């Protein structure tokens, strides 16, 4: 993804990005199957937001997912997204 996102942006020259920052990718999620950690979700978010920031692209971010029985994992992943955005855009 580190190389694919910039390639997509350069190939398609979007005016903005819609980003679905779902946490159903967590290993503890009963519906998702990507097995990411909370930190892995953060790396994904950081990659998306830093890339969009570098290309001066506005981002509309929607939070989604969260079917883990471990509510704290869902909350940590979602609040981490906001912390990452704040660090990049402030």
C-alpha positions in Angstrom: 0.0 0.0 0.0 2.9 2.3 0.6 3.6 2.5 -3.1 0.1 1.8 -4.5 -1.6 4.9 -2.9 0.8 7.4 -4.5 0.6 5.5 -7.8 -3.2 5.8 -7.7 -3.1 9.4 -6.9 -0.7 10.2 -9.6 -2.5 8.1 -12.2 -6.0 9.5 -11.4 -5.3 13.0 -10.1 -8.3 13.1 -7.7 -9.6 16.4 -6.3 -10.4 14.8 -2.9 -10.3 11.4 -1.1 -13.0 9.5 0.7 -11.4 7.4 3.3 -13.3 4.6 5.2 -11.2 4.2 8.3 -12.9 1.0 9.4 -11.7 -1.0 12.4 -13.2 -4.3 11.3 -9.7 -5.1 10.2 -8.7 -5.7 13.9 -7.6 -9.3 14.8 -10.3 -9.3 17.6 -13.1 -8.4 15.2 -15.6 -11.2 14.6 -16.4 -10.1 11.0 -13.1 -8.9 9.6 -10.3 -11.2 8.6 -7.2 -9.0 8.2 -5.9 -9.5 11.7 -4.4 -6.0 12.2 -3.4 -4.8 15.6 -4.5 -1.4 16.9 -1.0 -0.2 16.0 -1.4 -1.7 12.5 -4.6 0.3 12.1 -2.6 3.4 13.1 0.1 2.7 10.5 -2.6 2.4 7.8 -4.2 5.7 8.9 -0.9 7.5 9.1 0.0 6.2 5.6 -3.3 7.5 4.1 -3.3 10.9 5.8 0.4 11.6 5.3 0.1 10.7 1.6 -3.0 12.8 1.1 -1.3 15.7 3.0 1.8 15.4 0.8 -0.4 15.6 -2.3 -2.5 18.5 -0.8 -5.6 16.4 -1.1 -8.6 17.1 1.2 -9.8 13.9 3.0 -13.3 13.0 4.1 -12.9 10.3 6.8 -15.7 8.0 7.9 -15.3 5.8 10.9 -16.7 2.3 10.6 -16.5 -1.2 11.6 -16.0 -2.3 15.2 -17.5 -5.8 15.8 -14.9 -6.9 18.3 -16.1 -8.1 21.7 -13.2 -6.1 23.1 -14.7 -2.6 23.1 -11.5 -1.1 24.3 -9.7 -2.2 21.1 -12.4 -0.5 19.0 -12.2 2.7 21.0 -8.4 2.8 20.9 -8.3 2.3 17.2 -10.9 5.0 16.5 -9.4 7.6 18.9 -6.0 6.8 17.5 -7.2 7.9 14.0 -8.2 11.3 15.4 -4.8 11.6 17.2 -3.0 10.8 14.0 -5.0 13.3 11.9 -4.5 16.0 14.5 -0.7 15.4 14.5 -0.5 15.6 10.7 -2.8 18.5 10.0 -1.9 20.8 13.0 
